Amino acid sequence: MNDTLSAQNDSRYEKPLDKLLNLYIESLDVYEKVAYEIAKNSLESSYDMEKSIGFIDFLKKNNFTIRE
């Protein structure tokens, strides 16, 4: 596979952080969404979804990378 084609394939999985966070939230089941809301409301500004185990696993499982 040449470098151009490889780069194009890799870019399909490279997305801005806000889009990846939205995809992650959409992928949550009902119980996970409830837990997310509780964490967000309870922890407020100290909650960082980007550093959560679930989000990191979501990125790995789907081969996503965050576009800088």
Distance bins in CASP14 RR format, pairs under 12 A and 6 or more apart:
PFRMAT RR
TARGET T0000
AUTHOR 0000-0000-0000
RMODE 2
METHOD distances of the structure
MODEL  1
1 7 0 0 0 0 0 1 0 0 0 0 0
1 8 0 0 0 0 0 1 0 0 0 0 0
1 9 0 0 0 0 1 0 0 0 0 0 0
1 10 0 0 0 0 0 1 0 0 0 0 0
2 8 0 0 0 0 1 0 0 0 0 0 0
2 9 0 0 0 0 0 1 0 0 0 0 0
3 9 0 0 0 0 0 1 0 0 0 0 0
3 10 0 0 0 0 0 1 0 0 0 0 0
4 10 0 0 0 0 0 1 0 0 0 0 0
4 11 0 0 0 0 0 1 0 0 0 0 0
5 11 0 0 0 0 0 1 0 0 0 0 0
5 12 0 0 0 0 0 1 0 0 0 0 0
6 12 0 0 0 0 0 1 0 0 0 0 0
6 13 0 0 0 0 0 1 0 0 0 0 0
7 13 0 0 0 0 0 1 0 0 0 0 0
7 14 0 0 0 0 1 0 0 0 0 0 0
8 14 0 0 0 0 0 1 0 0 0 0 0
9 63 0 0 0 0 0 1 0 0 0 0 0
10 63 0 0 0 0 1 0 0 0 0 0 0
10 64 0 0 0 0 0 1 0 0 0 0 0
10 65 1 0 0 1 0 0 0 0 0 0 0
10 67 0 0 0 0 0 1 0 0 0 0 0
11 63 0 0 0 0 0 1 0 0 0 0 0
11 64 0 0 0 0 0 1 0 0 0 0 0
11 65 0 0 0 0 1 0 0 0 0 0 0
11 67 0 0 0 0 1 0 0 0 0 0 0
12 62 0 0 0 0 0 1 0 0 0 0 0
12 63 0 0 0 0 1 0 0 0 0 0 0
12 64 0 0 0 0 1 0 0 0 0 0 0
12 65 0 0 0 0 0 1 0 0 0 0 0
12 67 0 0 0 0 0 1 0 0 0 0 0
13 19 0 0 0 0 0 1 0 0 0 0 0
13 20 0 0 0 0 1 0 0 0 0 0 0
13 23 0 0 0 0 0 1 0 0 0 0 0
13 59 0 0 0 0 1 0 0 0 0 0 0
13 60 0 0 0 0 0 1 0 0 0 0 0
13 61 0 0 0 0 0 1 0 0 0 0 0
13 62 1 0 0 1 0 0 0 0 0 0 0
13 63 1 0 1 0 0 0 0 0 0 0 0
13 64 1 0 1 0 0 0 0 0 0 0 0
13 65 1 0 0 1 0 0 0 0 0 0 0
13 66 0 0 0 0 0 1 0 0 0 0 0
13 67 0 0 0 0 1 0 0 0 0 0 0
14 20 0 0 0 0 1 0 0 0 0 0 0
14 59 0 0 0 0 0 1 0 0 0 0 0
14 62 0 0 0 0 0 1 0 0 0 0 0
14 63 0 0 0 0 1 0 0 0 0 0 0
14 64 1 0 0 1 0 0 0 0 0 0 0
14 65 1 0 1 0 0 0 0 0 0 0 0
14 66 1 0 0 1 0 0 0 0 0 0 0
14 67 1 0 1 0 0 0 0 0 0 0 0
14 68 0 0 0 0 1 0 0 0 0 0 0
15 21 0 0 0 0 1 0 0 0 0 0 0
15 22 0 0 0 0 1 0 0 0 0 0 0
15 23 1 0 0 1 0 0 0 0 0 0 0
15 24 0 0 0 0 0 1 0 0 0 0 0
15 58 0 0 0 0 0 1 0 0 0 0 0
15 59 0 0 0 0 1 0 0 0 0 0 0
15 62 0 0 0 0 0 1 0 0 0 0 0
15 63 0 0 0 0 0 1 0 0 0 0 0
15 64 1 0 0 1 0 0 0 0 0 0 0
15 65 1 0 0 1 0 0 0 0 0 0 0
15 66 1 0 0 1 0 0 0 0 0 0 0
15 67 1 0 1 0 0 0 0 0 0 0 0
15 68 0 0 0 0 0 1 0 0 0 0 0
16 22 0 0 0 0 1 0 0 0 0 0 0
16 23 0 0 0 0 0 1 0 0 0 0 0
16 50 0 0 0 0 0 1 0 0 0 0 0
16 64 0 0 0 0 0 1 0 0 0 0 0
16 65 0 0 0 0 0 1 0 0 0 0 0
16 66 1 0 0 1 0 0 0 0 0 0 0
16 67 1 0 1 0 0 0 0 0 0 0 0
16 68 0 0 0 0 1 0 0 0 0 0 0
17 23 0 0 0 0 0 1 0 0 0 0 0
17 24 0 0 0 0 0 1 0 0 0 0 0
17 48 0 0 0 0 0 1 0 0 0 0 0
17 49 0 0 0 0 1 0 0 0 0 0 0
17 50 1 0 0 1 0 0 0 0 0 0 0
17 51 0 0 0 0 0 1 0 0 0 0 0
17 55 0 0 0 0 1 0 0 0 0 0 0
17 59 0 0 0 0 0 1 0 0 0 0 0
17 64 0 0 0 0 0 1 0 0 0 0 0
17 65 0 0 0 0 0 1 0 0 0 0 0
17 66 1 0 1 0 0 0 0 0 0 0 0
17 67 1 0 0 1 0 0 0 0 0 0 0
17 68 0 0 0 0 1 0 0 0 0 0 0
18 24 0 0 0 0 0 1 0 0 0 0 0
18 25 0 0 0 0 0 1 0 0 0 0 0
18 49 0 0 0 0 0 1 0 0 0 0 0
18 50 0 0 0 0 0 1 0 0 0 0 0
18 66 0 0 0 0 1 0 0 0 0 0 0
18 67 0 0 0 0 0 1 0 0 0 0 0
19 25 0 0 0 0 0 1 0 0 0 0 0
19 26 0 0 0 0 0 1 0 0 0 0 0
19 64 0 0 0 0 1 0 0 0 0 0 0
19 65 0 0 0 0 0 1 0 0 0 0 0
19 66 0 0 0 0 1 0 0 0 0 0 0
19 67 0 0 0 0 1 0 0 0 0 0 0
20 26 0 0 0 0 0 1 0 0 0 0 0
20 27 0 0 0 0 0 1 0 0 0 0 0
20 49 0 0 0 0 1 0 0 0 0 0 0
20 50 0 0 0 0 1 0 0 0 0 0 0
20 55 1 0 0 1 0 0 0 0 0 0 0
20 56 0 0 0 0 0 1 0 0 0 0 0
20 58 1 0 0 1 0 0 0 0 0 0 0
20 59 1 0 0 1 0 0 0 0 0 0 0
20 62 0 0 0 0 1 0 0 0 0 0 0
20 63 0 0 0 0 0 1 0 0 0 0 0
20 64 1 0 1 0 0 0 0 0 0 0 0
20 65 0 0 0 0 1 0 0 0 0 0 0
20 66 1 0 0 1 0 0 0 0 0 0 0
20 67 0 0 0 0 1 0 0 0 0 0 0
21 27 0 0 0 0 0 1 0 0 0 0 0
21 28 0 0 0 0 0 1 0 0 0 0 0
21 36 0 0 0 0 0 1 0 0 0 0 0
21 40 0 0 0 0 0 1 0 0 0 0 0
21 48 0 0 0 0 0 1 0 0 0 0 0
21 49 1 0 1 0 0 0 0 0 0 0 0
21 50 1 0 0 1 0 0 0 0 0 0 0
21 51 0 0 0 0 0 1 0 0 0 0 0
21 52 0 0 0 0 0 1 0 0 0 0 0
21 54 0 0 0 0 0 1 0 0 0 0 0
21 55 1 0 0 1 0 0 0 0 0 0 0
21 58 0 0 0 0 1 0 0 0 0 0 0
21 59 0 0 0 0 0 1 0 0 0 0 0
21 64 0 0 0 0 0 1 0 0 0 0 0
21 66 0 0 0 0 1 0 0 0 0 0 0
22 28 0 0 0 0 0 1 0 0 0 0 0
22 49 0 0 0 0 0 1 0 0 0 0 0
22 55 0 0 0 0 0 1 0 0 0 0 0
22 58 0 0 0 0 0 1 0 0 0 0 0
23 49 0 0 0 0 0 1 0 0 0 0 0
23 55 0 0 0 0 0 1 0 0 0 0 0
23 58 1 0 0 1 0 0 0 0 0 0 0
23 59 0 0 0 0 1 0 0 0 0 0 0
23 61 0 0 0 0 0 1 0 0 0 0 0
23 62 0 0 0 0 1 0 0 0 0 0 0
23 64 1 0 0 1 0 0 0 0 0 0 0
23 66 0 0 0 0 0 1 0 0 0 0 0
24 32 0 0 0 0 1 0 0 0 0 0 0
24 33 0 0 0 0 0 1 0 0 0 0 0
24 36 0 0 0 0 1 0 0 0 0 0 0
24 49 1 0 0 1 0 0 0 0 0 0 0
24 50 0 0 0 0 1 0 0 0 0 0 0
24 52 0 0 0 0 1 0 0 0 0 0 0
24 53 0 0 0 0 0 1 0 0 0 0 0
24 54 1 0 0 1 0 0 0 0 0 0 0
24 55 1 0 1 0 0 0 0 0 0 0 0
24 56 0 0 0 0 1 0 0 0 0 0 0
24 57 0 0 0 0 1 0 0 0 0 0 0
24 58 1 0 1 0 0 0 0 0 0 0 0
24 59 0 0 0 0 1 0 0 0 0 0 0
24 60 0 0 0 0 0 1 0 0 0 0 0
24 61 0 0 0 0 0 1 0 0 0 0 0
24 62 0 0 0 0 1 0 0 0 0 0 0
24 64 0 0 0 0 1 0 0 0 0 0 0
24 66 0 0 0 0 0 1 0 0 0 0 0
25 32 0 0 0 0 1 0 0 0 0 0 0
25 33 1 0 0 1 0 0 0 0 0 0 0
25 35 0 0 0 0 0 1 0 0 0 0 0
25 36 1 0 0 1 0 0 0 0 0 0 0
25 37 0 0 0 0 0 1 0 0 0 0 0
25 40 0 0 0 0 0 1 0 0 0 0 0
25 49 0 0 0 0 1 0 0 0 0 0 0
25 52 0 0 0 0 0 1 0 0 0 0 0
25 54 0 0 0 0 0 1 0 0 0 0 0
25 55 0 0 0 0 1 0 0 0 0 0 0
25 58 0 0 0 0 1 0 0 0 0 0 0
26 32 0 0 0 0 0 1 0 0 0 0 0
26 33 0 0 0 0 1 0 0 0 0 0 0
26 36 0 0 0 0 0 1 0 0 0 0 0
26 58 0 0 0 0 0 1 0 0 0 0 0
27 33 0 0 0 0 1 0 0 0 0 0 0
27 36 0 0 0 0 0 1 0 0 0 0 0
27 54 0 0 0 0 1 0 0 0 0 0 0
27 55 0 0 0 0 0 1 0 0 0 0 0
27 57 0 0 0 0 0 1 0 0 0 0 0
27 58 1 0 0 1 0 0 0 0 0 0 0
27 59 0 0 0 0 0 1 0 0 0 0 0
27 61 0 0 0 0 1 0 0 0 0 0 0
27 62 0 0 0 0 1 0 0 0 0 0 0
27 64 0 0 0 0 0 1 0 0 0 0 0
28 34 0 0 0 0 1 0 0 0 0 0 0
28 35 0 0 0 0 1 0 0 0 0 0 0
28 36 1 0 0 1 0 0 0 0 0 0 0
28 37 0 0 0 0 0 1 0 0 0 0 0
28 39 0 0 0 0 0 1 0 0 0 0 0
28 49 0 0 0 0 0 1 0 0 0 0 0
28 52 0 0 0 0 0 1 0 0 0 0 0
28 54 0 0 0 0 1 0 0 0 0 0 0
28 55 0 0 0 0 0 1 0 0 0 0 0
28 58 0 0 0 0 1 0 0 0 0 0 0
29 35 0 0 0 0 1 0 0 0 0 0 0
29 36 0 0 0 0 0 1 0 0 0 0 0
30 36 0 0 0 0 0 1 0 0 0 0 0
30 37 0 0 0 0 0 1 0 0 0 0 0
31 37 0 0 0 0 0 1 0 0 0 0 0
31 38 0 0 0 0 0 1 0 0 0 0 0
32 38 0 0 0 0 0 1 0 0 0 0 0
32 39 0 0 0 0 0 1 0 0 0 0 0
32 49 0 0 0 0 0 1 0 0 0 0 0
32 52 0 0 0 0 0 1 0 0 0 0 0
32 53 0 0 0 0 0 1 0 0 0 0 0
32 54 0 0 0 0 1 0 0 0 0 0 0
32 55 0 0 0 0 0 1 0 0 0 0 0
32 57 0 0 0 0 0 1 0 0 0 0 0
32 58 0 0 0 0 0 1 0 0 0 0 0
33 39 0 0 0 0 0 1 0 0 0 0 0
33 40 0 0 0 0 0 1 0 0 0 0 0
34 40 0 0 0 0 0 1 0 0 0 0 0
34 41 0 0 0 0 0 1 0 0 0 0 0
35 41 0 0 0 0 0 1 0 0 0 0 0
35 42 0 0 0 0 0 1 0 0 0 0 0
35 43 0 0 0 0 0 1 0 0 0 0 0
35 47 0 0 0 0 0 1 0 0 0 0 0
35 49 0 0 0 0 0 1 0 0 0 0 0
35 52 0 0 0 0 0 1 0 0 0 0 0
35 53 0 0 0 0 0 1 0 0 0 0 0
35 54 0 0 0 0 0 1 0 0 0 0 0
36 42 0 0 0 0 0 1 0 0 0 0 0
36 43 0 0 0 0 0 1 0 0 0 0 0
36 47 0 0 0 0 1 0 0 0 0 0 0
36 49 1 0 0 1 0 0 0 0 0 0 0
36 52 0 0 0 0 1 0 0 0 0 0 0
36 54 0 0 0 0 1 0 0 0 0 0 0
36 55 0 0 0 0 1 0 0 0 0 0 0
37 43 0 0 0 0 0 1 0 0 0 0 0
37 47 0 0 0 0 0 1 0 0 0 0 0
37 49 0 0 0 0 0 1 0 0 0 0 0
38 44 0 0 0 0 0 1 0 0 0 0 0
38 47 0 0 0 0 1 0 0 0 0 0 0
39 46 0 0 0 0 1 0 0 0 0 0 0
39 47 1 0 1 0 0 0 0 0 0 0 0
39 48 0 0 0 0 0 1 0 0 0 0 0
39 49 0 0 0 0 1 0 0 0 0 0 0
39 51 0 0 0 0 0 1 0 0 0 0 0
39 52 0 0 0 0 1 0 0 0 0 0 0
39 53 0 0 0 0 0 1 0 0 0 0 0
39 54 0 0 0 0 0 1 0 0 0 0 0
39 55 0 0 0 0 0 1 0 0 0 0 0
40 46 0 0 0 0 0 1 0 0 0 0 0
40 47 1 0 1 0 0 0 0 0 0 0 0
40 48 0 0 0 0 0 1 0 0 0 0 0
40 49 1 0 0 1 0 0 0 0 0 0 0
40 52 0 0 0 0 0 1 0 0 0 0 0
41 47 0 0 0 0 1 0 0 0 0 0 0
43 49 0 0 0 0 0 1 0 0 0 0 0
43 51 0 0 0 0 0 1 0 0 0 0 0
43 52 0 0 0 0 0 1 0 0 0 0 0
47 55 0 0 0 0 0 1 0 0 0 0 0
48 55 0 0 0 0 1 0 0 0 0 0 0
48 56 0 0 0 0 0 1 0 0 0 0 0
49 55 1 0 1 0 0 0 0 0 0 0 0
49 56 0 0 0 0 1 0 0 0 0 0 0
49 58 0 0 0 0 0 1 0 0 0 0 0
49 59 0 0 0 0 0 1 0 0 0 0 0
50 56 0 0 0 0 1 0 0 0 0 0 0
50 58 0 0 0 0 0 1 0 0 0 0 0
50 59 0 0 0 0 1 0 0 0 0 0 0
50 66 0 0 0 0 1 0 0 0 0 0 0
51 59 0 0 0 0 0 1 0 0 0 0 0
51 66 0 0 0 0 0 1 0 0 0 0 0
52 58 0 0 0 0 1 0 0 0 0 0 0
52 59 0 0 0 0 0 1 0 0 0 0 0
53 59 0 0 0 0 0 1 0 0 0 0 0
53 60 0 0 0 0 0 1 0 0 0 0 0
54 60 0 0 0 0 1 0 0 0 0 0 0
54 61 0 0 0 0 1 0 0 0 0 0 0
54 62 0 0 0 0 0 1 0 0 0 0 0
55 61 0 0 0 0 0 1 0 0 0 0 0
55 62 0 0 0 0 0 1 0 0 0 0 0
55 64 0 0 0 0 1 0 0 0 0 0 0
55 66 0 0 0 0 0 1 0 0 0 0 0
56 62 0 0 0 0 0 1 0 0 0 0 0
56 64 0 0 0 0 0 1 0 0 0 0 0
56 65 0 0 0 0 0 1 0 0 0 0 0
56 66 0 0 0 0 0 1 0 0 0 0 0
57 64 0 0 0 0 0 1 0 0 0 0 0
58 64 1 0 0 1 0 0 0 0 0 0 0
58 66 0 0 0 0 0 1 0 0 0 0 0
59 65 1 0 0 1 0 0 0 0 0 0 0
59 66 1 0 0 1 0 0 0 0 0 0 0
END
